[in-house]
Amino acid sequence: MAKHKLLKRILIAVGGICVLSTATVFAAASGAINDDGVNIRSGANIGSEILGTADKGTELVLHGKDGDWYQVTFNGNQNAYVSANYFDVTKAEGKVQGTNINVRTGSNTKSDVIKTVTDGDVITVIGKLDGWYQLAYNNGNAYISKDYLNGDMLTYLPSVSATEEPKEEQKEEQEQQKEQTESKNNDDDTTYGVVIADSNLRVRSSASTNGDVLEKLSGGEIFDVIEAGADWLKIETPAGTTGYVSTEFVSLRTGKKPATKSILPAPSSKGEEIVSYAKQFLGTPYVWAGTDLNSGVDCSGFVYSVMKNFGVSLNRSSASMTANGVPVEKSELAAGDLVFFDSDRNGGISHVGIYIGDNQYIHSSSGASSGVIISNLTDSYSASTYVTARRVLK
């Protein structure tokens, strides 16, 4: 197969937020307690019975607001209340109204368009400012006009400042990406792609979902990259087909291209040990960005910490974990494999768990059943948001 020189190299760094929300759009919101020893009450007034207390950082599912009180779920009770003075709303879901709505890098119409969303798509929002909602996207922020997003809980989101400069860690990551994508003098080095989707990655005739499907690639397949853009790659498949694939489900690599697709390692006996260890932490609270298996973890923090105990080194975010290990078909899942979901329903990876067998996986959820729980891949929400899986054990 003829070599192609990469005309433009852009690596997409996907860093998803670990949010596994409920299926109901307008109930999918949550927030965090902002002080220690905060009373949670049975009604929206200080004369109501105290159901318990919560400390700073405790995340609770939000259902609504009654005056100066938020209605939340506390210890399974959906009719609990906390004073608005001690509760910060951190995220809420909205439903897109309109077709081909632009998501931008900044809170103005002159900013670059990152992607488009369409009517009925569900988006997780983390803040609001004049005329715009702020989203978490690729380890940074993105924005969508308020005119095209609807949701009962969006009004409770905090106000945020206008477009900010990338955080320091983002700048470092961008520099690393730049170094990885710079041309090398060694003629043997080439840029190639690996399919990280589970299967059936569509190769299209144009850089659009409207393009005809020319071929489908399975997980782990390797292909030549002709040209790279932010959302689409122009490629040549092993069969010689020239077409376009979405960057969401591929990994760009530089070096000597392997001759065949990645080889799936046999299931490891260590998988059952990992499952037994992970189950010890059932009930551990969901804590945003948490990695303490006893006091609180988010989805990727739970997976990261469990695997670290067995000497398995992983990337920290759910989306970046797809770069670890080897793609595995859903039908070939084994204990200890990582399973990934598009819980934000925005085309990316935003949740991760550990497969434990019998179509079940253990994960840290921020949904109605908050904390470390066991779910089934066949339930409606898991089945509709499942994207891919990785085998990280050898």
Backbone torsions as a table, in degrees:
resi	resn	phi	psi	omega
1	MET	NA	134.4	-176.9
2	ALA	-67.2	144.0	178.2
3	LYS	-80.8	146.3	176.3
4	HIS	-121.0	135.8	177.9
5	LYS	-85.2	129.9	-178.9
6	LEU	-68.1	124.0	-177.9
7	LEU	-81.8	-35.0	-178.7
8	LYS	-149.9	126.4	-175.7
9	ARG	-114.0	119.3	174.4
10	ILE	-135.8	118.0	176.3
11	LEU	-92.1	133.8	-179.9
12	ILE	-95.1	121.5	179.1
13	ALA	-98.9	110.5	-177.1
14	VAL	-102.1	117.4	179.3
15	GLY	-123.1	93.9	-171.3
16	GLY	-80.3	154.8	171.2
17	ILE	-85.3	139.3	-176.6
18	CYS	-86.1	87.7	-178.6
19	VAL	-127.6	115.1	171.6
20	LEU	-111.7	95.9	-172.9
21	SER	-92.7	172.5	177.9
22	THR	-74.7	164.2	-176.6
23	ALA	-73.2	-20.7	-179.7
24	THR	-82.5	119.3	-172.1
25	VAL	-58.0	-49.4	-168.2
26	PHE	-84.9	2.2	173.9
27	ALA	-105.6	-4.1	-174.1
28	ALA	-86.8	82.3	177.5
29	ALA	-147.1	155.7	178.8
30	SER	-155.9	169.2	178.9
31	GLY	-155.9	-175.6	-175.4
32	ALA	-133.2	143.6	174.2
33	ILE	-68.0	137.7	-175.2
34	ASN	-109.4	13.3	177.5
35	ASP	-154.0	167.3	179.7
36	ASP	-89.9	148.6	175.0
37	GLY	67.5	32.3	-178.3
38	VAL	-78.6	131.3	-179.9
39	ASN	-74.5	135.0	172.6
40	ILE	-109.4	126.2	-170.2
41	ARG	-117.0	166.2	-178.7
42	SER	-82.4	-13.5	179.9
43	GLY	-144.4	172.2	-175.8
44	ALA	-88.2	54.4	176.1
45	ASN	-164.4	158.9	-174.6
46	ILE	-74.1	-8.9	177.1
47	GLY	-87.4	-5.8	-178.1
48	SER	-74.9	158.7	179.7
49	GLU	-61.2	139.4	176.4
50	ILE	-84.4	117.7	-179.5
51	LEU	-82.9	-22.5	-178.5
52	GLY	163.2	-176.0	178.1
53	THR	-125.1	156.5	178.6
54	ALA	-134.4	144.9	-178.0
55	ASP	-98.8	168.4	-178.4
56	LYS	-54.8	133.9	178.6
57	GLY	95.1	-13.2	178.9
58	THR	-65.0	125.8	179.9
59	GLU	-93.8	134.9	180.0
60	LEU	-130.4	143.8	176.1
61	VAL	-73.1	135.1	-177.1
62	LEU	-101.0	135.7	179.6
63	HIS	-114.7	-22.7	-178.4
64	GLY	167.7	-169.9	-178.2
65	LYS	-138.5	138.2	178.2
66	ASP	-127.0	97.9	-176.6
67	GLY	65.7	-120.2	180.0
68	ASP	-98.1	22.5	-177.6
69	TRP	-128.5	141.1	174.1
70	TYR	-97.5	138.3	173.7
71	GLN	-90.1	125.0	-173.4
72	VAL	-135.8	170.9	171.2
73	THR	-96.6	127.1	-180.0
74	PHE	-135.1	119.0	-179.1
75	ASN	51.6	41.0	177.4
76	GLY	86.9	-10.8	179.6
77	ASN	-89.7	114.1	-177.5
78	GLN	-82.1	-4.8	-179.9
79	ASN	-111.2	44.2	176.2
80	ALA	-100.8	157.5	-175.7
81	TYR	-133.7	145.3	176.7
82	VAL	-136.1	142.1	179.6
83	SER	-61.1	137.6	179.7
84	ALA	-62.5	-19.7	179.1
85	ASN	-69.8	-20.9	-174.5
86	TYR	-119.1	19.8	-177.3
87	PHE	-140.8	124.5	179.2
88	ASP	-109.3	120.7	176.7
89	VAL	-70.6	128.4	-175.6
90	THR	-108.4	-26.7	179.2
91	LYS	-161.9	153.6	177.8
92	ALA	-153.1	152.1	-179.3
93	GLU	-98.4	147.1	175.2
94	GLY	-133.3	155.6	179.3
95	LYS	-107.4	132.2	-179.1
96	VAL	-69.3	137.0	175.8
97	GLN	-123.2	104.7	-177.7
98	GLY	129.9	162.8	-179.2
99	THR	-105.9	146.3	177.6
100	ASN	51.7	52.1	178.9
101	ILE	-84.9	131.5	-175.8
102	ASN	-78.9	136.1	168.6
103	VAL	-106.9	125.4	-169.1
104	ARG	-117.1	163.8	179.1
105	THR	-76.6	-19.6	-178.9
106	GLY	-138.9	170.0	-176.2
107	SER	-89.5	52.9	175.5
108	ASN	-160.3	158.9	-174.8
109	THR	-75.2	-5.9	176.7
110	LYS	-89.1	-10.7	-179.9
111	SER	-70.4	156.6	179.5
112	ASP	-64.6	146.4	175.8
113	VAL	-87.2	121.1	179.7
114	ILE	-80.8	-46.1	-178.6
115	LYS	-163.5	175.0	175.1
116	THR	-120.9	149.6	176.9
117	VAL	-124.0	166.0	-174.8
118	THR	-135.6	173.6	-173.8
119	ASP	-52.8	127.2	178.1
120	GLY	95.4	-16.0	177.6
121	ASP	-63.4	143.3	179.8
122	VAL	-105.8	129.7	-175.1
123	ILE	-126.2	139.3	175.5
124	THR	-90.8	126.2	-175.9
125	VAL	-111.7	142.0	-177.8
126	ILE	-118.1	-6.6	-179.9
127	GLY	-171.7	171.6	179.8
128	LYS	-140.0	152.6	173.3
129	LEU	-151.4	175.9	-171.6
130	ASP	-48.3	108.8	173.3
131	GLY	77.3	0.6	-174.6
132	TRP	-138.6	153.5	169.1
133	TYR	-110.7	143.5	178.9
134	GLN	-99.6	134.2	179.6
135	LEU	-116.8	156.4	171.0
136	ALA	-89.8	124.9	-175.5
137	TYR	-150.7	125.1	174.6
138	ASN	50.1	52.4	178.7
139	ASN	64.3	12.3	178.6
140	GLY	-144.0	-151.3	-178.5
141	ASN	-120.4	153.3	173.6
142	ALA	-138.2	169.3	-172.5
143	TYR	-139.2	146.4	176.0
144	ILE	-137.3	143.2	-178.6
145	SER	-63.2	139.7	178.2
146	LYS	-63.2	-22.0	-176.8
147	ASP	-64.8	-19.5	-171.8
148	TYR	-118.2	17.6	-179.3
149	LEU	-134.5	133.3	-176.9
150	ASN	-129.7	136.3	178.0
151	GLY	-175.8	136.3	-176.0
152	ASP	-61.8	-30.8	-173.5
153	MET	-92.8	-6.9	-175.8
154	LEU	-62.9	-30.2	-177.5
155	THR	-64.9	-21.9	-177.5
156	TYR	-87.2	-4.8	-178.5
157	LEU	-67.0	151.2	179.9
158	PRO	-72.3	151.7	173.3
159	SER	-76.8	139.7	-179.7
160	VAL	-123.3	165.3	179.3
161	SER	-80.8	169.8	180.0
162	ALA	-65.5	177.0	-175.1
163	THR	-44.5	127.1	-179.4
164	GLU	-103.6	161.0	173.9
165	GLU	-69.4	154.7	178.9
166	PRO	-58.0	145.3	176.3
167	LYS	-66.6	161.7	-175.3
168	GLU	-57.7	-41.6	-179.3
169	GLU	-67.3	-30.3	176.6
170	GLN	-67.3	-40.6	179.9
171	LYS	-62.3	-41.7	179.1
172	GLU	-63.2	-41.2	-179.8
173	GLU	-64.5	-40.5	179.2
174	GLN	-64.3	-37.9	178.2
175	GLU	-65.6	-39.9	177.7
176	GLN	-62.8	-41.3	178.6
177	GLN	-62.6	-40.3	-179.7
178	LYS	-61.8	-43.3	179.1
179	GLU	-63.6	-39.3	-178.0
180	GLN	-67.4	-28.7	-173.7
181	THR	-99.4	-2.7	178.1
182	GLU	-67.4	145.8	-179.6
183	SER	-64.2	142.1	178.7
184	LYS	-107.7	152.0	-177.5
185	ASN	-76.1	-22.7	-178.6
186	ASN	-70.7	118.6	-177.3
187	ASP	-64.5	-20.4	-179.7
188	ASP	-75.5	-17.7	-179.7
189	ASP	-79.1	138.7	177.5
190	THR	-145.2	161.8	175.5
191	THR	-101.7	126.8	-179.7
192	TYR	-135.0	170.7	-178.8
193	GLY	-121.5	153.7	176.3
194	VAL	-128.0	131.8	178.8
195	VAL	-72.3	123.1	178.1
196	ILE	-108.1	1.5	172.1
197	ALA	-74.2	159.4	-178.8
198	ASP	-61.9	-46.8	179.5
199	SER	-173.2	171.7	172.8
200	ASN	57.2	42.4	172.4
201	LEU	-73.4	121.7	-174.2
202	ARG	-80.6	129.3	171.7
203	VAL	-97.4	120.3	-172.3
204	ARG	-110.2	164.4	-177.4
205	SER	-78.4	-16.9	178.3
206	SER	-146.4	166.2	-177.3
207	ALA	-79.8	62.3	-177.4
208	SER	-162.5	149.7	176.6
209	THR	-69.4	-8.5	175.9
210	ASN	-85.3	-10.8	-179.8
211	GLY	-68.0	149.5	178.9
212	ASP	-64.6	145.1	176.7
213	VAL	-81.8	116.1	-178.1
214	LEU	-91.2	-31.5	-174.6
215	GLU	-166.0	161.7	174.8
216	LYS	-124.2	136.6	-179.6
217	LEU	-109.2	144.3	179.8
218	SER	-94.1	164.3	-179.6
219	GLY	-57.5	134.2	178.8
220	GLY	90.9	-10.4	-179.8
221	GLU	-66.9	145.4	-176.4
222	ILE	-110.9	139.8	-177.2
223	PHE	-143.1	160.8	176.8
224	ASP	-81.6	141.0	176.4
225	VAL	-102.5	123.5	178.8
226	ILE	-92.0	-44.9	-179.4
227	GLU	-152.4	140.3	-177.9
228	ALA	-117.8	133.4	174.2
229	GLY	-123.4	-177.9	-176.4
230	ALA	-69.1	-36.1	-175.9
231	ASP	-113.2	-22.6	-175.8
232	TRP	-136.8	148.2	173.1
233	LEU	-113.1	137.9	168.6
234	LYS	-92.1	123.9	-170.7
235	ILE	-133.1	168.8	167.0
236	GLU	-123.1	124.0	-176.9
237	THR	-79.2	166.2	176.4
238	PRO	-57.2	-25.1	179.8
239	ALA	-84.2	-3.2	178.9
240	GLY	93.8	5.2	179.5
241	THR	-78.6	131.6	174.0
242	THR	-99.7	126.1	-178.6
243	GLY	-166.7	-161.7	-174.2
244	TYR	-127.2	141.6	175.5
245	VAL	-131.2	151.4	177.9
246	SER	-70.0	141.0	178.7
247	THR	-71.9	-13.9	-175.0
248	GLU	-60.4	-33.4	-170.8
249	PHE	-120.7	30.1	176.1
250	VAL	-134.1	158.7	176.2
251	SER	-122.2	125.7	177.7
252	LEU	-87.1	135.2	180.0
253	ARG	-136.3	152.3	179.9
254	THR	-121.6	135.1	-179.5
255	GLY	146.8	-159.7	177.7
256	LYS	-79.6	120.6	-175.7
257	LYS	-69.7	128.4	176.3
258	PRO	-60.5	153.5	-177.3
259	ALA	-77.6	-27.6	-176.3
260	THR	-132.4	175.7	178.5
261	LYS	-69.1	159.3	-179.1
262	SER	-57.7	140.7	-179.7
263	ILE	-90.6	128.6	-179.2
264	LEU	-79.5	119.6	178.3
265	PRO	-64.8	150.9	175.8
266	ALA	-65.4	151.4	178.1
267	PRO	-54.3	138.4	-178.1
268	SER	-91.0	143.1	176.1
269	SER	-65.2	-19.4	179.5
270	LYS	-69.3	-17.8	-177.9
271	GLY	-57.7	-44.2	-179.7
272	GLU	-65.9	-35.2	177.2
273	GLU	-63.9	-41.8	-179.9
274	ILE	-63.9	-42.3	179.2
275	VAL	-61.6	-46.2	179.5
276	SER	-60.8	-41.3	179.5
277	TYR	-65.8	-45.1	-177.7
278	ALA	-61.8	-37.3	-177.4
279	LYS	-65.9	-19.9	177.5
280	GLN	-61.6	-22.2	-172.7
281	PHE	-105.9	16.4	173.1
282	LEU	-57.1	131.8	-178.8
283	GLY	94.9	-11.6	175.5
284	THR	-58.3	132.6	-175.8
285	PRO	-62.2	152.0	171.4
286	TYR	-78.9	124.8	176.5
287	VAL	-132.0	122.4	-180.0
288	TRP	-53.1	124.2	178.1
289	ALA	67.6	10.6	-178.5
290	GLY	-76.9	147.8	177.7
291	THR	-131.2	6.0	179.7
292	ASP	-89.0	112.2	-174.7
293	LEU	-64.2	-17.2	-179.6
294	ASN	-97.1	-38.1	-175.1
295	SER	-100.0	-23.4	178.8
296	GLY	161.6	137.8	-179.6
297	VAL	-143.5	151.6	166.4
298	ASP	-94.0	-174.2	-171.8
299	CYS	-63.7	-50.0	-178.9
300	SER	-72.9	-31.0	176.9
301	GLY	-63.6	-37.3	177.6
302	PHE	-65.0	-50.8	-179.2
303	VAL	-62.6	-45.5	-179.0
304	TYR	-57.5	-46.4	-175.2
305	SER	-72.8	-38.2	178.0
306	VAL	-63.3	-48.3	-177.8
307	MET	-67.0	-34.6	179.3
308	LYS	-61.0	-34.2	179.2
309	ASN	-62.4	-22.1	179.8
310	PHE	-107.2	16.6	176.2
311	GLY	77.1	16.1	179.1
312	VAL	-96.9	118.6	-178.5
313	SER	-92.8	124.5	-178.6
314	LEU	-125.5	159.2	169.0
315	ASN	-66.7	163.1	-169.9
316	ARG	-86.5	-34.7	-176.7
317	SER	-93.9	159.0	-177.6
318	SER	-60.6	-44.6	-178.1
319	ALA	-66.6	-41.9	-177.9
320	SER	-71.2	-19.2	177.0
321	MET	-66.9	-19.4	178.6
322	THR	-66.6	-15.2	177.0
323	ALA	-82.0	-10.0	177.7
324	ASN	-91.0	144.2	174.4
325	GLY	75.0	-161.2	-175.1
326	VAL	-124.6	136.9	178.0
327	PRO	-57.6	142.9	178.7
328	VAL	-134.4	136.7	178.8
329	GLU	-65.8	149.2	-180.0
330	LYS	-58.4	-35.0	-178.6
331	SER	-72.6	-12.2	-177.4
332	GLU	-112.0	14.4	-178.3
333	LEU	-60.1	141.9	177.6
334	ALA	-132.6	159.4	179.9
335	ALA	-53.2	131.8	179.9
336	GLY	97.5	-11.4	176.2
337	ASP	-71.2	151.6	177.9
338	LEU	-94.4	135.4	178.7
339	VAL	-116.6	138.1	-172.0
340	PHE	-121.4	147.4	-174.7
341	PHE	-135.8	152.0	172.8
342	ASP	-100.9	69.0	-175.4
343	SER	-69.3	-22.3	176.0
344	ASP	-81.2	-11.5	-178.7
345	ARG	54.6	43.3	178.4
346	ASN	-119.6	15.7	176.8
347	GLY	89.8	1.2	-178.9
348	GLY	-115.7	-164.1	176.3
349	ILE	-107.9	125.6	-177.9
350	SER	-136.5	7.7	178.1
351	HIS	-156.8	149.2	-179.1
352	VAL	-145.2	148.0	176.0
353	GLY	-145.6	-179.6	-180.0
354	ILE	-113.8	124.9	178.9
355	TYR	-70.5	134.4	-176.9
356	ILE	-118.4	1.0	-179.4
357	GLY	105.4	161.9	178.3
358	ASP	54.9	39.8	178.6
359	ASN	63.1	20.0	179.7
360	GLN	-112.2	154.4	175.6
361	TYR	-142.4	151.3	179.3
362	ILE	-107.5	136.9	-174.1
363	HIS	-160.6	165.9	175.5
364	SER	-100.8	115.3	-174.1
365	SER	-105.9	143.0	173.9
366	SER	-104.1	11.5	-179.3
367	GLY	-81.0	-156.9	-176.8
368	ALA	-60.2	-38.6	175.3
369	SER	-94.3	74.8	-171.0
370	SER	-72.0	143.1	178.2
371	GLY	108.5	-170.7	-178.4
372	VAL	-77.2	119.9	-176.3
373	ILE	-138.8	172.4	173.2
374	ILE	-112.4	131.4	179.2
375	SER	-126.6	167.5	-179.1
376	ASN	-109.5	133.7	-179.6
377	LEU	-64.1	-18.2	-177.2
378	THR	-91.0	-6.8	178.3
379	ASP	-69.3	158.8	-169.4
380	SER	-58.7	-41.8	-176.6
381	TYR	-70.9	-46.6	-179.7
382	SER	-63.1	-42.8	-178.3
383	ALA	-64.2	-36.8	-176.1
384	SER	-80.1	-18.2	-178.0
385	THR	-110.4	-6.1	-179.7
386	TYR	-61.4	136.6	-178.9
387	VAL	-118.0	-54.4	-171.7
388	THR	-162.6	179.7	178.4
389	ALA	-145.9	159.3	179.4
390	ARG	-135.2	142.0	172.0
391	ARG	-103.7	113.3	-175.9
392	VAL	-106.1	-7.1	179.4
393	LEU	-92.9	141.2	-179.3
394	LYS	-116.9	NA	NA
